[in-house]
């Protein structure tokens, strides 16, 4: 079995993969203060919930946007499995041509999502990831990664709003029933959630125009299930997209 790890700024998603099947999936808070030993114990407890332990893990594949945790996970992976993990980055085979001006600037999670989206939906395709940042990643008809957009995520925007606006209190992030809020709570929900959906739809339509045609749009990330129904352009939701991409990249590099 392979342990796939997607380390995001706010949350870390882990999946236990066996024969292309997901045997276990967990989403935990990202904590950059944890040591390799603490992470090993934490993951060991999660594995136990599914009837597994570290002895069942043959290797670890990682996509990370938190460098300090990348190092910690590398250390624990080598200790727990006896082999270095595969960390998605420069020099790793992904099978994805990257047309970005500086390919090294593209986050590992964005590359991994694109790889999985092509495998699941074929190219051209657009991935919308609802996380700490809301990102759009565009793959053209030739299967080449073009680039995309990066904006503040919903929770990030909400935190900034409540911090800077003294008279506004935090509200639950639930989609309102109408765009015209009749009270402060509904007005904030409309602005944050329906505003986010309008932003995503606008960016997707602009991307379509630049590509010359429409294509499939798949959503992923922690808030994808809530946000996708609010967006007119999103046709698919796959919360496991990054884990699937990590599994594909592991297989591609397994003979290294």
N, C-alpha and C positions, 0 to 999 in steps of 0.2 A: 504494500500500500504506500501511496505517496501523500504527504501532507502539503497541501497548497496553502500559502499564506499571502493575503493581500493586506498590507499595512497602510492604512490611510491616516490622515491627520486626526480624525475624530474616532473612527472605528476601525477595528481589524477583523477581517473575515477569514475564517479558516475552514478548510474542507478536507476530508479524508477520501481519497480517490483510489478505487480499485477496479481494474478492468473497465475503465471509462465510465464507471458508475460512481455517484457521490454517496458514500456510506455514512457520512456525518458532516454537518455544516453548523458552524457557530459564528456568532457576531458578538464581539466583546469591545469594550472601550479601549481606545489606544492610550497607553500610559508610558510616556517616554522615560519615566524614572525607574522602570522595572529592570532588574538585572537578568542575565541569561538564566541563572538558576531559578529565579522567581517565575520567569516565563515558562520554563520547563515544567515546573510543578503545576502551574495553572493549566497548561495544555494537557498534561498528564491526567488531570481531573476530568477534563472534557472528553478525552479519549475513553476514560473509564465509563462515562455515561453511555457510550455506545458499545461497551463490552470489549474495548481494545486497550492496549498499552503501548509504550514506546517501542517495544520489541516488534510490534507489527508494522512499524514505519520504516520503510526501506530508504526513503530519501525525502528531502524537503525542497520545494520550489517556492521562491519568494518574489513578489512585486512590492516595492516599498517606496513611499515618498517621505519617510522619516529616517534620515541617515543614521542617527544614534541607535534606533531600534533595528535597523538592518544589521549592524554589527552584533547586537545582542542575539538576534535570531540566528545569525551565522554561527556564533559560538555555541549556542544550545544545540543547533542541528548537528554540528560535528561531534559534540559530546554524546548526544542521544542516539545517533545513527552510525557514527564512525566514519562518516563521509561528509565532505563539504556540500553545502546546499547549492542549488542552481539559483542564482540571483539575476533576474531579468535586467539587462543593461547592455552597454556596449560590448561587443564581442560574442553575444549570445544569439544563436540562430532563432529567428522568429518566423521566417518565411514571408515577412511583410516588408515590401519596399517602402521606404520613408522618403517623401518628397519635401519634408520640412526643411527650411533654410539651414537650421542646425539640428540634426537628428538627436544629438545628445541632450537637447533641451526638452524633449518630449518625455513626460512622465511615464514610468514603466506601466502603471495601471492603464493608461490610455492606449499604449501599444497592445497590451494583453487583451483589452476589451475589443480592439479592432480585429485582432487575430480570431477571437471567438465569434465575433459578429459575422465575419466572412464565412467561417465554417458553418455557422447555423443558418445564415440568411443569404449568403452569396453577396458578391459585390455588383453594383455600388450599394453602400449602406452608410447610415449615420447612427452613431451611438450617442445617447444622452445619458450622462451619469449624474444622478442627483446625490451629491455628497456634501462635504464641507464646502467645496466649490461645485457649481453646476457647470459641466463641461460638455461640449459638442465635439465629436471626432468624426471626420469625414473620410471615407474610403471611396475612391473613384471606381469606374467600371473595369479598370485594369487591375484592381486589387491593390492599389498603391495608397498609402496613407498621405492625405493632403495637408491636414492640419485641422483647425476648428476654432472654437471659442472657449474662453474661460471667464466665468462670472462668479460672484459671491453666491454661495448656496443659500437655501431658504433659512436654515437655522442660523447661519452666519449673519445674514441680513437682519433676522429677527433680533439677535443679540445686540447688534449695532443700534437698531432702532430703539430698543428699550433702554439701552445705556445712554443714548444721546438725547432722547425725548423725555424730559422730566415728568410730564403729565400722563405718559402712556405706560400702562402696566402690561406685564407679560400675559399672553393668552395662549390657550392650547392651539396647536397647529392642526386645525380641522377645516376642511373645505366648507365655505359658506354656501348657502342654498341660492344666493343671488349676488350679483356684483355690487349692487347699491346697498351698502351696509346701513342698517337702521339704528345701530348703536356702535360704540367704540370698538367692542370686541369683534363684531361682524366686519366693520370697516378695516380693521387691521388684518383680519383673515383674508378679506378680499384683496387687499393690497399685496400681502405676502404670497398667497397661494395662487389666486387667479392672475395676479401680476406676474408671477413666475411662469405660469403656463403661457401667458401671452408673450412673454419674452422668449421662451423656448420656441413657440410656434413661429414667431417672427424671425428668429435666427435660422430655423430650419428652412423656412421659405426663401430666405435670402441665399442660403447655401444651395438649395435646389436651383435657384435662378442662375447662380454662378456655375453650377455643374451642367446646366442646360436641360435638365430633366428631373422629375421626382424619383425618389428611391425609397426603400424601406427605412423605417426609423425604429430603433429598439432602445428601450429605456432600461437602465440598471441603477444600482445604488440603493442606499437605505430607505430613501423616500420615493422610490420609483413606483411602488404599488399604489401609493396615495396620489401621486402627481400625474401619472399616465392618463387616467380617465379625464383629467382636466385639460389635456392637450389634444388639439385636433389633429396634429401631425404624427403622433406616436401610434404605431400600429402593434408593437410587441413589447412585452415586459419580460425581462429575464434577470432575476436577482442573483443568479449564479453565473452570470456571464464571465466575470473575472476569473472565477475558479475554473471554469471550462477552458478559458484561454491559457491559464497556467498549466493545466493538464496537457494541452496540445503542445505547448512550448517544451515541457518536460520530455514528452515523447520524441519531439524533434531533436532534442539534445541528448537523449538517453545513451547514445553510443559514444559520447564525447570521452 
